[in-house]
């Protein structure tokens, strides 16, 4: 799976996931005990892949989300540092409003970031961010329910 263009990225603490792992290829609001928090980013920089690989242990999926957070400041950096220090579950939305979940309570996604300051005056400044995890089910489709719409 390769999703070009992500229009929304949200996260939730892994402790707010109501089950350790998901029993299907999808999940909904019933699987979460709190609301998601949105991350501000440059929409044209968001991309997501879920790659399957066969290992000695069986089939695994590596889920990778990459995006860019502009205009570095201490508040954004503090949020990214906090997110990188603990596992979270992420929900990403593509241009067709299809949503995917990355991570679960047992194997949460991990965030890493690099501060970038382009050497040219017109270049970009901010944080290149990667969110990833490796699990047995891959990214799950998030199905809206009437309560979560």
N, C-alpha and C positions, 0 to 999 in steps of 0.2 A: 504494500500500500504506500502510495506517495501522494500527499495532499499538497498541491501548490496553492499557496496563499492561505493564511490563517487570519481571520478577522477579529477573533476574541480569544484571550487566554485567561483562564481562571484557575485558582488553586483552593484546596481545602486541606486541613491537617489530617493526617492518616488516622488519628483517633476519632475523627468524625465520620469514618466509613463504617457502616453498620455490620458488614460481614468481612471476614478475613480475605476471601477471594470470591470471584464472581462465578456463578454456576452456568453461565451461558455466554453468548457472544455479544450480549447487550446488558445494560443496566439502566436504572431510572432513579428518580428522586427518592424512592423508598430505600435505596442503598446508602443514603447519606443523612446524617443527623444534624447538619448545619448547612448554612448557605456558602456558596463559593465566593471568593474575593477576586476581583479582576486585576490583572496586571496591565499597566499602560505600556504600549510598545509601538514601534513603527509598523503599521499593518503590511506594508509591502515587503517586510523582511521575514515574516513568519512562514516557516515550512515544517512539515512533519512527515516522518517515514516510520513504517513498522515492517521490519525485515525478518523473515523467517530463516532459521538455520537449523540444520540437523547436527546434533552433538551426540556424544557417547551416552549422555543421560536422556536423550530423546529430542523432540522438537522444542526449540526456544524462539522467542521473538525479542528483538531489540527495537525498542521504541525510542525515537529521537525527535525532539522538538527544538528548533533553533529560531531565535528572533533577536531583535536589537532594541534596547531601551535607550532613548535619546536623552540629551541634556543631563549629563551626570550631575547629581547633587547629593548631599549627605543623606537626605530622606530616602531616595531611591537606592542608594548604596546600602543603607541600613536594612531596607526590606530585602534586597538580594542576599546580603550576608545572613539574615535570619532564615530565608528560604533555603540557602545552601547548607545550613547547619543541621537540618532535620528533614526527614522524608515527608513528602506531601503527595497528594493525588491531584492531577491536573485535568482540566476539561478544556478542550480546544474546539473552536467552531470554525468551519470552513465557509467559503462564499455562498454555498447553497444552504447554509444554516444547519448543516449536519454536524453533530457534536460527537466527540470521542473522548474517552477516559484513558488516561495514562497512569498506571500504577494502581496499587491496592493497599490494604492495611498491612499485609504480610511483606510485600515487595513494593514499597513506595518508590516514586520517581525521585531522582536526585538532580539538583540544580547546581551548575557551575557557571561562572561568568568571568569575563576579561574586560577590564576597562580599556577603551580605545580612544586615542586622541590622534586624529589624522594630521599629518604634518603640513598639509595645505590649508590655507586660510578658509577655503570653502568646503573643506572636508567635514566628515561627521565626527561627533564626539558622543560617547555614551558607553554602553555595556553590551558586548556580544554575549548572549545567554544561550546555554544548552541545557535542556532537561532530558534525562534519559532513564530508562530502566530496562531490565531484561527479565522476562517472565514466561510463563507457559501458555498464556492465552492471547497475547498481543493486545493491541488497542481495542477497546470495546466501544460499540456505538451506544451513545446516551439517548434513550428514548424519552421524549417529553411526555409527561402525564398531565392531566388537567390541573393538578395542584402546582406543578412545576413550570407551567407555561407562563 
